[in-house]
């Protein structure tokens, strides 16, 4: 999976925000094989990840159980539109 794959089909990880757990879209570092691999590595080793909205946390919960962070979705849509128009992420 490449960064462009991450933008069109993001891996999501949950965090607590404003007393509501949300699923954030993870910003994958360029030196990582894939976003899923990065989140798994972070979860195993207790490393901090960063969401597209800027929120930072250590992944611990199942992302499919929680609603998406609207700020992450907005950021992902902006990035996807930029890529679709010929820009770079």
N, C-alpha and C positions, 0 to 999 in steps of 0.2 A: 504494500500500500504506500502511495506517495502522498505528499502534502496536498496535491490537488484532489486525491481520493478522499482525504480527510475533510476537505471543504464540502464535497458533495454528499458524503455519507459520514458524518462525524461520529466519533466514539464519544459516548457521554458518561460522565461520572458524577455521582451525587455529592452534595455538601449541604450543610445547614446554613441558611441565610434568613435573617429576620424571623426566627423561630419556625420557619417552614423549610423542610428539606427540598432542595431543587436539584435537578440534573443539569450540570453545566457541560458545555461543549469544550473539550480540552484542546489547548493550543499545543501542538506537537513540535518539539525542538527539531531543527533541521538535521541534527546528527543522529536521530533515532530512526529505526527501521520502519516503524508504523506507530500510529497513535495508540492502538490497542496494546502493542508491545510496551510502549512507554508507560501507559497507565498500569499495566501489570507489573512492570519493574518498580514503579513508584509505590505500588501497594505492597509488594513483597519486601522492599527495602526501606519503607517509611519515608519516601522522598516526596517533596512538595511538587505539585503540578499547578499549571496556570490555565484558567479558562479564558475563552475569547473576551469575556467581559472584564477580565483583569483579576477576578477572585482567585486566591491561592489557597490550597488545602492539601492534605494527605488523603488519597482515596481510601475508603474503607467500606462503603455500602454498595448494594446492588442498584445501578442507575435506572433500571427499567421500572422501578417501583415509584418514581417521583416525577412530578411535572417538570418540563423544561424551563430553564431560566430565560426569560424573554429578552434580556440584554444580550445573552449569548446568541440567541436566534437572530436578533437584529444584526449583530456583528457578522455572523456567518453569511447572512443574506447580502450584506454590503461587500464582503470578500468575494462571494460567488459572482455577484454582478460585475465586480471589477475584473475578475478572471474571464468571465464571459465576454467582456468588452475588449479583451486583449491586454489587460494589465497583468501585473504579477502580484501574488499574495504577499 
